């Protein structure tokens, strides 16, 4: 089969599975369960080639969140943030900006794999799935008060017993 056609079919399958399964993680798990690889671009002796690899979660998410596949040209989707830490400037890169703050967005720039409306639906679904924000509150370590950190006593003892058992097995094996 022609390489370009394989790439196109893999992208269409990715978007179809997102519509069917409803989460990037489930799409990634489905590809692994079915042992279906996605094309990945690699350089081989200065020449670009495509090889098939089972997708990692980040690759699936990158495909599903890239407006390129909805026929759009976008520039300025991410930003660099600077903050002062211990009197020194610290920069962090790659922070996503809201659509309204992108530098350039040209919809219908080129042929699309999915409609702009389907892409917006995917983005909304991904946002709702992120830490299940729509159904859960804050978690310990993510801005919640210390009261959330309390583990019920029966769970604590079960957790401690299983950790102790694992640690004992590990220390026994490492001394052999």
C-alpha positions as CSV (number, residue, x, y, z in Angstrom):
1,X,0.0,0.0,0.0
2,X,1.2,3.5,-0.7
3,X,2.8,5.2,2.3
4,X,0.7,8.4,2.1
5,X,-2.5,6.3,1.9
6,X,-1.4,4.3,5.0
7,X,-0.8,7.5,6.9
8,X,-4.2,8.9,5.9
9,X,-6.0,5.7,6.9
10,X,-4.2,5.7,10.3
11,X,-5.3,9.3,11.0
12,X,-8.9,8.6,9.9
13,X,-8.9,5.5,12.2
14,X,-7.6,7.6,15.1
15,X,-10.3,10.1,14.8
16,X,-13.0,7.4,14.3
17,X,-11.9,5.6,17.5
18,X,-11.9,8.9,19.4
19,X,-15.6,9.4,18.4
20,X,-16.4,5.8,19.3
21,X,-14.4,5.5,22.6
22,X,-14.5,9.0,23.9
23,X,-11.0,9.4,25.3
24,X,-7.5,9.6,24.1
25,X,-6.3,7.0,26.6
26,X,-8.9,4.5,25.4
27,X,-7.9,5.1,21.8
28,X,-4.3,4.4,22.7
29,X,-5.3,1.2,24.6
30,X,-7.4,0.1,21.7
31,X,-4.4,0.5,19.3
32,X,-2.2,-1.6,21.6
33,X,-4.9,-4.2,22.2
34,X,-5.4,-4.6,18.4
35,X,-1.6,-4.3,17.8
36,X,-2.2,-1.6,15.2
37,X,0.8,0.7,14.7
38,X,0.8,4.3,13.6
39,X,3.3,5.8,11.2
40,X,6.2,7.7,12.8
41,X,8.6,9.9,10.8
42,X,12.3,9.0,11.3
43,X,15.5,10.2,9.6
44,X,17.5,7.5,8.0
45,X,20.8,8.6,6.5
46,X,19.4,12.1,5.9
47,X,16.2,10.8,4.3
48,X,12.8,10.9,5.9
49,X,11.0,7.6,6.2
50,X,7.9,6.4,8.0
51,X,7.9,3.3,10.2
52,X,5.0,1.8,12.1
53,X,5.1,1.9,15.9
54,X,2.5,1.2,18.6
55,X,1.4,4.6,19.7
56,X,2.2,6.1,23.0
57,X,-0.4,8.3,24.8
58,X,1.4,11.5,23.9
59,X,1.3,10.7,20.2
60,X,-2.5,10.0,20.2
61,X,-3.1,13.2,22.2
62,X,-0.9,15.2,19.8
63,X,-2.9,14.0,16.8
64,X,-6.2,14.6,18.5
65,X,-5.4,18.2,19.6
66,X,-3.6,19.4,16.5
67,X,-5.9,21.8,14.5
68,X,-3.9,20.9,11.3
69,X,-6.1,17.8,11.0
70,X,-9.2,20.0,11.0
71,X,-7.8,21.9,8.0
72,X,-6.5,24.9,9.9
73,X,-3.2,26.7,9.9
74,X,-2.4,27.7,13.5
75,X,0.6,29.6,14.9
76,X,1.2,30.7,18.5
77,X,-0.8,28.0,20.2
78,X,1.8,27.8,23.1
79,X,3.6,30.3,25.2
80,X,6.7,30.7,27.3
81,X,6.1,31.8,30.9
82,X,8.7,33.6,33.1
83,X,8.6,33.8,36.9
84,X,11.1,34.8,39.5
85,X,12.4,32.0,41.8
86,X,15.0,32.9,44.4
87,X,15.7,36.2,42.7
88,X,16.4,34.5,39.3
89,X,14.2,34.4,36.2
90,X,12.9,30.9,35.4
91,X,11.3,30.2,32.0
92,X,9.0,27.3,31.2
93,X,7.9,26.6,27.6
94,X,5.0,24.9,25.9
95,X,2.1,26.2,27.9
96,X,-1.1,25.9,25.8
97,X,-3.0,29.2,25.2
98,X,-6.8,29.5,24.8
99,X,-7.9,29.5,21.1
100,X,-8.9,33.2,21.4
101,X,-5.2,34.1,22.2
102,X,-3.5,32.2,19.3
103,X,-1.4,34.5,17.2
104,X,-2.7,33.1,13.8
105,X,-5.6,30.8,13.0
106,X,-6.8,30.3,9.5
107,X,-9.6,27.8,9.2
108,X,-10.3,26.0,5.9
109,X,-6.6,26.5,5.0
110,X,-6.2,23.0,3.5
111,X,-8.2,19.8,3.1
112,X,-9.2,18.3,6.5
113,X,-9.4,14.9,8.0
114,X,-12.2,15.9,10.4
115,X,-14.5,18.9,10.4
116,X,-13.8,21.9,12.6
117,X,-17.0,21.1,14.6
118,X,-15.8,17.5,15.2
119,X,-12.4,18.9,16.3
120,X,-14.1,21.3,18.7
121,X,-16.1,18.3,20.1
122,X,-12.9,16.3,20.5
123,X,-11.2,19.2,22.4
124,X,-14.3,19.5,24.7
125,X,-14.2,15.8,25.3
126,X,-10.5,15.8,26.1
127,X,-10.9,18.8,28.4
128,X,-13.8,17.1,30.3
129,X,-11.7,13.9,30.6
130,X,-8.7,15.7,32.0
131,X,-8.6,14.6,35.6
132,X,-12.4,14.1,35.2
133,X,-12.7,17.8,36.0
134,X,-16.4,17.8,35.3
135,X,-17.1,15.2,38.1
136,X,-14.4,15.5,40.7
137,X,-13.1,18.2,43.0
138,X,-9.6,19.1,43.9
139,X,-7.2,16.3,44.9
140,X,-4.4,16.4,47.5
141,X,-1.3,17.9,46.0
142,X,-3.4,19.8,43.4
143,X,-4.7,22.6,45.6
144,X,-6.9,20.7,48.0
145,X,-6.9,21.3,51.7
146,X,-5.0,18.8,53.9
147,X,-8.3,17.3,55.1
148,X,-8.6,15.6,51.6
149,X,-5.3,13.8,52.3
150,X,-6.7,11.8,55.2
151,X,-6.8,8.1,54.4
152,X,-9.4,6.0,56.3
153,X,-7.7,3.8,58.9
154,X,-8.7,0.5,57.4
155,X,-7.4,1.5,54.0
156,X,-4.2,2.8,55.6
157,X,-3.4,-0.5,57.3
158,X,-4.2,-2.5,54.1
159,X,-2.0,-0.1,52.1
160,X,0.8,-0.3,54.7
161,X,0.6,-4.1,54.8
162,X,0.9,-4.5,51.0
163,X,3.7,-1.9,50.8
164,X,5.6,-3.7,53.6
165,X,5.1,-7.1,51.8
166,X,6.4,-5.7,48.6
167,X,9.4,-4.0,50.4
168,X,10.2,-7.3,52.2
169,X,10.1,-9.2,48.9
170,X,12.3,-6.7,47.2
171,X,14.9,-6.6,50.1
172,X,14.9,-10.4,50.2
173,X,15.6,-10.7,46.5
174,X,18.3,-7.9,46.4
175,X,20.4,-9.6,49.2
176,X,20.6,-13.0,47.3
